[in-house]
Every structure is written in C-alpha cells, then in structure tokens.
Amino acid sequence: MKSLDLKPHYIVADIGSGTGLIAENIFESFGLGNPVWCVDPSKEMQDLARKRKGIYPVQKTAEEFFLIRKSASVLTC
C-alpha cells in the first residue's frame, strides 16, 4: 500500500477482493470518501466482505465487472 497514491475522492476497485480485508485497510488508511468496490464471484467471500467498513460488494467475475465498467476510469489494486 505504500506505493499507492490515493486521494479521498478516488473510486477504487479491488478485483478478486476475497473477504475485503485489504479493501477495508485501503479505505481506512487513505480516508476514502467512497467505498471500495470489492469484486469477487464467490458468494461466501462477498458475505464476509459485507461485514467490513467502506465496502461496496460486487458479486461478479473480473471479466463481467469490466464489461459493465469499461467506459469508466477504475483504479485496480
């Protein structure tokens, strides 16, 4: 995370986020104003991610996510 240069207004997506642990740390460490989009196809992982702070769960594969978001600027970690 030391090499990330995130600003509070950025929108961040964690592709393959699993339980959202890293996404939650990013949200808190950088004081993001928007939740981190946690993209993972696993319902079980998304259920755990939903319990974390600053998370917007997206239950899709990376391919599905980028098909719906291809026109937006998304920073992936």
ZIPEFEN-V684276 format. One record per pair of residues at least 12 apart in sequence whose C-alpha atoms are under 8 Angstrom apart, sorted by sequence separation. I is the first residue (numbers start at 1). J is the second residue. D is the distance in whole Angstrom. If there is no record, write none. Layout:
i: (I;I)
j: (J;J)
d: (D;D)
This chain:
i: (24;46;23;46;23;43;38;40;41;42;20;36;37;38;39;40;41;35;36;37;38;39;40;41;18;34;35;36;37;38;39;40;41;17;18;35;37;39;40;8;10;14;16;17;18;39;40;7;8;9;10;11;12;13;14;15;16;17;39;6;8;9;10;11;12;13;14;15;16;18;1;7;8;9;11;12;13;14;15;16;20;8;11;13;19;20;27;28;39;18;19;27;18;19;20;21;24;19;20;24;19;24;18;21;23;24;20;23;20;16;16;15;13;15;12;13;14;15;11;12;13;14;11;12;13;12)
j: (36;58;36;59;38;59;55;57;58;59;38;54;55;56;57;58;59;54;55;56;57;58;59;60;38;54;55;56;57;58;59;60;61;38;39;56;58;60;61;30;32;36;38;39;40;61;62;30;31;32;33;34;35;36;37;38;39;40;62;30;32;33;34;35;36;37;38;39;40;42;26;32;33;34;36;37;38;39;40;41;45;34;37;39;45;46;53;54;65;45;46;54;46;47;48;49;52;48;49;53;49;54;49;52;54;55;52;55;55;61;62;62;74;76;74;75;76;77;74;75;76;77;75;76;77;77)
d: (8;8;6;7;7;7;7;8;8;7;6;6;6;6;6;7;5;4;5;5;5;5;5;4;8;7;5;6;6;6;6;6;5;5;8;6;7;6;6;6;7;7;7;6;6;7;7;7;6;6;8;6;8;6;6;6;6;6;7;6;4;6;7;7;5;4;5;5;5;8;7;7;5;7;7;6;6;6;7;8;8;8;8;7;5;8;8;8;7;5;6;6;7;8;8;7;6;5;5;6;5;6;7;8;8;7;7;7;7;8;7;6;7;7;6;6;6;7;7;5;5;6;7;6;7;8)
